[in-house]
């Protein structure tokens, strides 16, 4: 009843206005409510856009985190693999390289041992040899390099220099190294 009692004097005043004044008042009230509606609508739209932007940013962050997590796990597996290989006893490098050369039909012109080196804060020992290979075809050289790195423990071709010769043969200088944990 209180609302009806409050509205009665306003309705009587409205009815006391001329037709033109009534239309102007209704147009003003409609414009006011329309303006309020648009202001509220724009604020809601802006907030919705901000929420959408945050959601998109968070989705990108989550995707990046998933990618980094995958990379981390892959890195962990590789590290564990190399640690396992580091614990294996490395082959006698000169004998190993000579056996592979014989198997891949490559003649080693010269072989020299390089001094042992400590890496990773003296935790890992590197042993390496320098080879000179003459009159080698590219196919035999590739087979030799692949076979070297497929060995027990960690055996890597550290350096490779190739010089082409006539008749599709190469002269190459190769440094092969093996790595093991210091004991």
C-alpha positions as CSV (number, residue, x, y, z in Angstrom):
1,X,0.0,0.0,0.0
2,X,2.9,2.4,0.7
3,X,4.0,2.3,-2.9
4,X,0.5,2.9,-4.2
5,X,0.1,5.9,-1.8
6,X,3.5,7.3,-3.0
7,X,2.6,7.0,-6.7
8,X,-0.9,8.5,-6.5
9,X,0.3,12.2,-6.2
10,X,2.8,11.6,-9.0
11,X,0.1,10.2,-11.3
12,X,-2.2,13.1,-10.5
13,X,0.6,15.6,-11.3
14,X,1.3,13.7,-14.6
15,X,-2.4,13.8,-15.6
16,X,-2.4,17.5,-14.8
17,X,0.2,18.2,-17.5
18,X,-0.7,19.0,-21.1
19,X,-0.5,16.4,-23.8
20,X,2.7,17.9,-25.1
21,X,4.3,18.0,-21.6
22,X,3.3,14.4,-21.0
23,X,5.0,13.3,-24.2
24,X,8.2,15.3,-23.4
25,X,8.3,13.8,-19.9
26,X,7.8,10.2,-21.2
27,X,10.5,10.8,-23.9
28,X,12.9,12.1,-21.3
29,X,12.3,9.2,-19.0
30,X,12.6,6.7,-21.9
31,X,15.9,8.4,-23.0
32,X,17.2,8.3,-19.4
33,X,16.4,4.5,-19.1
34,X,17.8,3.9,-22.6
35,X,21.1,5.7,-21.6
36,X,21.3,3.8,-18.3
37,X,20.6,0.5,-20.3
38,X,23.4,1.3,-22.8
39,X,25.9,2.3,-20.0
40,X,25.2,-0.9,-18.1
41,X,25.3,-2.9,-21.4
42,X,28.7,-1.3,-22.3
43,X,30.2,-2.0,-18.9
44,X,29.0,-5.6,-19.0
45,X,30.4,-6.0,-22.5
46,X,33.7,-4.5,-21.4
47,X,33.9,-6.8,-18.4
48,X,33.0,-9.8,-20.6
49,X,35.7,-8.9,-23.1
50,X,38.2,-8.5,-20.2
51,X,37.2,-12.0,-18.9
52,X,37.5,-13.4,-22.4
53,X,41.0,-11.8,-22.8
54,X,42.1,-13.2,-19.4
55,X,40.8,-16.6,-20.3
56,X,42.6,-16.6,-23.6
57,X,45.9,-15.4,-21.9
58,X,45.5,-18.1,-19.2
59,X,44.9,-20.8,-21.9
60,X,48.1,-19.7,-23.7
61,X,50.0,-19.8,-20.4
62,X,48.7,-23.3,-19.6
63,X,49.6,-24.4,-23.2
64,X,53.1,-23.0,-22.6
65,X,53.4,-24.7,-19.2
66,X,52.3,-28.0,-20.8
67,X,54.9,-27.5,-23.5
68,X,57.6,-26.7,-21.0
69,X,56.6,-29.7,-18.8
70,X,56.9,-31.9,-21.9
71,X,60.3,-30.5,-22.7
72,X,61.4,-30.9,-19.1
73,X,60.3,-34.5,-19.1
74,X,62.1,-35.1,-22.4
75,X,65.2,-33.4,-21.0
76,X,65.0,-35.5,-17.8
77,X,64.8,-38.7,-19.9
78,X,67.8,-37.6,-22.0
79,X,69.8,-36.7,-18.9
80,X,69.0,-40.1,-17.3
81,X,70.0,-41.8,-20.5
82,X,73.3,-40.0,-20.7
83,X,74.0,-40.6,-17.0
84,X,73.4,-44.3,-17.5
85,X,75.7,-44.2,-20.5
86,X,78.3,-42.2,-18.5
87,X,78.4,-45.0,-15.9
88,X,79.2,-47.6,-18.6
89,X,82.8,-48.2,-19.1
90,X,84.1,-46.5,-22.2
91,X,85.7,-48.6,-24.9
92,X,89.4,-48.5,-25.6
93,X,89.2,-45.7,-28.1
94,X,92.0,-46.5,-30.4
95,X,91.0,-50.2,-30.7
96,X,87.4,-49.3,-31.0
97,X,88.0,-46.8,-33.8
98,X,90.3,-49.3,-35.7
99,X,87.6,-52.0,-35.5
100,X,85.0,-49.7,-36.9
101,X,87.3,-48.6,-39.7
102,X,88.0,-52.2,-40.6
103,X,84.3,-53.0,-40.6
104,X,83.4,-50.0,-42.7
105,X,86.3,-50.5,-45.1
106,X,88.2,-47.3,-44.3
107,X,91.9,-47.0,-44.0
108,X,93.2,-44.8,-41.2
109,X,96.3,-42.9,-42.4
110,X,97.2,-41.7,-39.0
111,X,95.8,-41.8,-35.4
112,X,97.0,-39.8,-32.4
113,X,95.8,-39.6,-28.9
114,X,94.9,-36.2,-27.4
115,X,95.5,-35.6,-23.7
116,X,92.6,-36.5,-21.3
117,X,90.5,-33.5,-20.2
118,X,88.2,-33.0,-17.3
119,X,84.9,-31.3,-17.8
120,X,81.8,-30.5,-15.7
121,X,83.8,-29.5,-12.7
122,X,86.2,-32.4,-12.9
123,X,83.2,-34.9,-12.7
124,X,83.5,-36.2,-16.3
125,X,86.7,-37.4,-18.1
126,X,87.0,-36.9,-21.9
127,X,89.4,-39.1,-23.9
128,X,89.8,-38.3,-27.6
129,X,91.8,-39.3,-30.7
130,X,92.4,-37.5,-33.9
131,X,92.2,-39.5,-37.1
132,X,93.3,-38.8,-40.6
133,X,91.3,-40.7,-43.3
134,X,92.5,-40.5,-46.9
135,X,90.8,-41.6,-50.1
136,X,87.5,-42.2,-48.4
137,X,84.1,-42.2,-50.2
138,X,81.4,-40.1,-48.7
139,X,79.2,-43.2,-48.1
140,X,82.0,-45.0,-46.2
141,X,82.7,-41.9,-44.2
142,X,79.1,-41.5,-43.2
143,X,78.9,-45.2,-42.2
144,X,82.1,-44.8,-40.2
145,X,80.8,-41.8,-38.3
146,X,77.4,-43.4,-37.5
147,X,79.2,-46.5,-36.3
148,X,81.5,-44.5,-34.1
149,X,78.6,-42.8,-32.3
150,X,76.6,-46.0,-31.9
151,X,79.2,-47.5,-29.6
152,X,79.0,-48.4,-25.9
153,X,79.0,-45.6,-23.5
154,X,79.1,-42.0,-24.8
155,X,81.2,-41.8,-28.0
156,X,80.9,-38.7,-30.0
157,X,82.4,-37.3,-33.2
158,X,83.6,-34.0,-31.8
159,X,85.2,-32.4,-34.9
160,X,85.1,-33.2,-38.6
161,X,87.0,-31.5,-41.4
162,X,86.6,-32.7,-45.0
163,X,88.6,-31.9,-48.1
164,X,87.4,-33.2,-51.5
165,X,89.9,-34.9,-53.8
166,X,89.6,-36.0,-57.5
167,X,87.7,-39.2,-58.3
168,X,85.0,-38.6,-55.7
169,X,87.1,-39.3,-52.7
170,X,87.7,-37.3,-49.6
171,X,90.4,-36.7,-47.1
172,X,89.0,-36.1,-43.7
173,X,90.3,-35.3,-40.2
174,X,88.1,-36.6,-37.4
175,X,88.2,-36.1,-33.7
176,X,86.4,-38.9,-31.8
177,X,85.8,-38.6,-28.0
178,X,84.5,-40.8,-25.3
179,X,83.2,-39.6,-22.0
180,X,83.0,-41.3,-18.6
181,X,82.5,-40.4,-15.0
182,X,85.7,-39.9,-13.0
183,X,86.2,-42.5,-10.4
